[in-house]
Amino acid sequence: MRSFPTTLFTCIPFFAAAILLGCCALFSGCYTLKQGSALFGYLGKAVPMESLLAGSSLDDAEFARRVKDIRRFAQEELGLRETANYTKYVEIDRDYLAAVVSASAGDSFDRHEWWFPIVGAVPYKGFFNPEDARKERGKLEKKGLDVWVRGVEAFSTLGFFSDPLYSYMKKYRPHRLADLIIHESTHATIYLKSHAQFNEELAEFIGTEGSRLYIEETFGVDSDEYRAIAVSDGDSAAFLGVIRELIAELEPVYESDISREEKLQKKAEIIRAAKTRFAENYDTLFQNDNYRNFSDLPINNAYLELYRLYYENDHYFQDLYERSGRDLPRFITAVKTLKSRGDPKAQLERALGLATGK
């Protein structure tokens, strides 16, 4: 899904901060209280999607009809949990919802994590006010960590609240809107505490495959919308190849016995060379400009670690899907049986009848 320079990681689960407001109310400056208050502020401005249908804008009405149809597909045909998510809409004056901070060691891919009630350990911390995210980045950088701050376009409150859509989403092409809604609906259907990487890779796979099936059913495989998925997927695969190559170059450096200073020096040299190669070969690798600014980004371990979080086992779910008969509703039915205790991959393989010995 999606390139990092433009839209990657647009759909991550956001811990249900507002749930804990009562626990924090006595503590001024409480992180959860502040974020929960901001969340309630957005939810309080949400209006029913039907108001777009009743308005004078044809684009708004088409957006509302598309959302309704994607929700129907996700619930009735894929079997994702039926919720009131995406039945409301919020006008917002920016093109992202929240700023999310991630961090990693500077000389390794050791991921920094935060712990919250309900969701457990997560490798990111979200802020509705970007200035708060910048302050968090400063604190982490003082500890010697690599830090990355990114804007995200959606999150899931895991079914505790009715997640709305936001005004900037009206610009999305159908396959991108379907991917977002199906991805987040996966989080609302199944979210395993303290299994952040599994949760993200699973939702990423179901969102991607579910949106493809939606576009195939709605527009047909010969449509411009379906061809747009092929172009997007091809560019995404090419970019992931570049990222994986860069990570593979850095890993032996981090695992070596040289000093931290030498590791940081080699890291800088490797990243600089990778960005130069990327710029030189861009036009032979990609069909659009979505990734072109990669060479200008201050790439660090926190940036690269996000790809390891979302795509480390990129083919695992696809391979499991192929082996189980390419039946996404059946796949989702198996996913619903998973528990936080134990190995979720082993549980999923058993639920699909693909465990060793079967």
N, C-alpha and C positions, 0 to 999 in steps of 0.2 A: 504494500500500500504506500503511496504517497512519498514524495521526496522530503528529506529533512529540510533542505533550504526553503521549501515552500510549505508543505502541509504534512509532513510526517509527524506522527505522534499527536495528531489532532484529537484523538479519541482515547483518552486514558481515564481510568476510574478515579474519581475524586472521593476521598474519604468523606463519609457523611457527617461533616463537621457540625451541622446544625443539631444533630441528634444529641450532642453532648453539651448543648448550651447551658442546660440546667446545672451541670456539674461544674461549670466554669464561671458562673455568674458572679461569684464572690471575688474573683481574681481579676483586677484591672489589667489590661494588656494581654489577657489570655489569647493565645493564638487561635484556639478553636472558637472562642466567643467572637472574635473579630471576623473570622472567615464565615462563620455561621450567620452572623448578622448581615454580611454582604450577600450571602446566598439568599437569605430571606428577603432582602431588598429586591433582588432580581425576581424571585418567585412572586413577590407581591405586585410586580408590574406586569406579570404574565396575563395575556388575554386569550380567550378561546380561539382556536384556529378558524372556527366558523366565521369569526369577524373578518377574516381575509376573504372568505368566499362571498361575504355580503358587501364587500367594498367595491370601489369603482375600478380598481387596478386589475387588468387581466393577468398580469404576471403574478400578482399576489394570489389570485384565485387558482391559477395553475400550480403554484407552489403548494398551496393547501391541499389540492386534490392529489398531487404527487405524494405528499407526506402520508395522507390517509391510505393511499394504495400500497405504499411501502410497508406501513404498519400492518395492514391486512396480510400482506404476503409473509412478513416476518412471523406473525402469530398463527395464521391459519395454515399456511403451507410449509413453513419451516418448523413450527412448533415452539418458537421462543415464547417466553412468559408474556401473558397478556397483562399490560399495565396501562396506566393513564399517561405514560410518558409520551411526549411529542404531540399532545392534544392542545397545547398552549404555545404561545408565541410572545417573545419579548423584543422590543425595539432597543437597540444598543448602539452607542456612537463610536464603536471601534470594530475591527474585524477579527477579534479574538475574545475569548471569555476570561481567561485567567493566565497568569504567569506562573510557570512551574520550574522549580529549582531541582537540579540533579547534581550529584557530586561523585567524584572518584579520587582515589589516590593519584598523585602526580606521576609516580614511577611504577604503577601497576594498574591492573583493571579491577582492583578491589573496590567494590561498590559501596558507597555510603548509604545507609538506610535510616529511616525514621520509623518510630513505632507509634501507632495510634490504636485506641480501643476500636473494636468492631472489625477493622481490616487487618490489624497486626502490623508486621514490618512491611514498609513500602519504600522503594528507591527514588522517591520524589516528594516534594512538598509544594503545595499550591498556594497562590496568593491572588486575590482578586485585585489588589492594588499593586501595580508593578513596582512601586517604590519599596514596598515591603520585601518583594523578591530581591531587589538589588541589595537591600540591607542584609538579607540572609546570605546572599552570595559573598558579600564582604566578610562576614563572620567565618564562613567556610574557607575562603581564600587565606585568611589569617592563620588557619590551621594547616596550610600547605596543601590543600586539596585543589584539584581541578574542578571547576564549576561550570555548568551550562544552564542558562535561563532561556526558556522558550515559551512562546505563546501557544495555548491550546484552544481549540475551537469548541470543544464539548467535553463533558465528563458525565459519569453516571453516579447518582446517589444510591445506587444498588437497590432501587425499588422503595426506599424509605420516603421519597418525595416524588412528585410528578415532574420529571425533567422537561423543561420547555425547549423549543427551538429559538434561534436568535436571528435577527434581521439579516446579518451578513450571509446566512445560509441560503437565502433566496437566490444567490448568484451561482450556487453549485449545479453542476450537471447532474442528471439523474443517477448515474452510477456512483458518483461521489456522495450524494445525499443518501442513497441506499446503503452504501458501505458504512457511513457514519451511524445511521439509525440501527442497522443490524448489528454492528460492532457493539454499540452501547446497550442494545437489547440483550446481547449475550451476557454482558456484565450483570444486568438486572436479573438474568435467569440463573446464572451460576457464577459465584465468586468465592474462591477458596482462600480463607484467611492465611496470610503469610506465604502464599504461593504466587507472588507478584508476576514472576516471569511466565509461569504456566498460564495465568489468567490473561496476560497480555498477548502471548502467542496464540492462544486459543481464540480470543476475540478477534485478533487480526485475521486469522484464517477464516473463521466463520463469516466475518464481515466481508472479506474479499470474495469468497466463494458464493455467499448468499447474494451479494450485489450482482455478481455475474449471472446467476440464475434468474434474478429479477429482471435484468435487462434482456436476457435471452427470451424470457416469457413475454415481456411487455413490448419489446421492439423487434425481436427477431435477430438471428445471427448475421444477417446481411445488412443490418442497420448501421448508420453512422455512430450511434451510441455504443453498439457492441464493438465496432472497430476502434473506438476511442479507448475502450478498456485494453485492447491488445497493445496499442501504442503506449499507454500508461504502464502496463505491466512490463513491457519490454524495456522501457527506460528505467523503471524501478529495479528490475533484475540487473541491468548494467551498472546502476549506481551501487547496489548492494555488493556486486562483485568488486568494485573499486574499494569500498569500505572494508570488506573482508580481507582483501589483499593488504591493505594498510595495517589492519589489526594483526594479520599474520606476520608482517615485518616487525611489528613492535613487540609481540609476545616473547620471542627469544631474548630480546634485549632486557625486558623486565625480569625474566627468569634467570638471567645470568648473575654472576658473582661480582660484577663490577660495581663501583660506588654509585650512590644515588646521583651525584653530580654528573658522572659519565653517562648514566642512563638518561638523564634529562637532556644532555647535550645530543646524544644519539637520537633521542625521540624528536627533538626539534629538527634535526637534519633529515630524518626519514619523512616527517610530515611535510616539510618544505619541498622535498623532492617529489612526493606524491601529488601535491597540489600543482606543481609545475607540469608533471606528466598529464594530469587531468585536464589542464587548460589546453595543452598542445593537442590532445586526442579527442577533445570534446565532440567535435562535429562528426567524428567517425563512430562515436559510441551512442549518441542520443539523437532522438528525432524532434525534441522540442527544447526550449530554453529553461525548463523548470529547475535544472540542477546547475546552471552555469555559474552561479555565484559561490559555489563550493570553494573555489580557489581563493576567494577573498575572506572566508570565514576563519576566525581564530580557533582552529580545530584543536581539541585537547582530549584527554581520556574520558572526561564526562560526556562529551559529545559521542565519542565512539562507543562508550559503554551503553548508551541508549540503544544502539543497533544490536548490541549483544543481548540486551534485555528483550527486545521485540523480535529479533531474527536469529538468535544464536542457533536454534534448531529449526531453521526455516523450512526444511522439508519433512519434519517429523509428522505434523498433522496432515500434510498433503499425502504422504506415503500411507499413513493410517487410513485416510479417506479412500484412497485407491484400493487398498487391500480389503476394505469393508464394503466395497461395491458402489462407491460414489453416490451414496444415498444420504444427502445432508439432513433430512428430517430424522432418519434413523440414527445418524451420528449425533445429532443434538439430543435425542432421547437418551442415548448412552451417557452423554455429558451430564445430564440432569441427575444421574445417580451418584456422582462423585462426592466425596467427603474430604474435608480439610486434613483429616488424619491419614497418614500413610502416603504412598507415592501415587499422585493423581494419574500419571501416565500408565502405571501398571493397572490401576483401577479401570481406566478407560479401555485398555486393551482387553481386559476381562469382560467388560460390559459389551464390547463388540464381538466377543467370542474369538479374539485373536491372540490370547495369551499363549505362552509357550506350553506345548503339550495338548493344545486343543485343535 
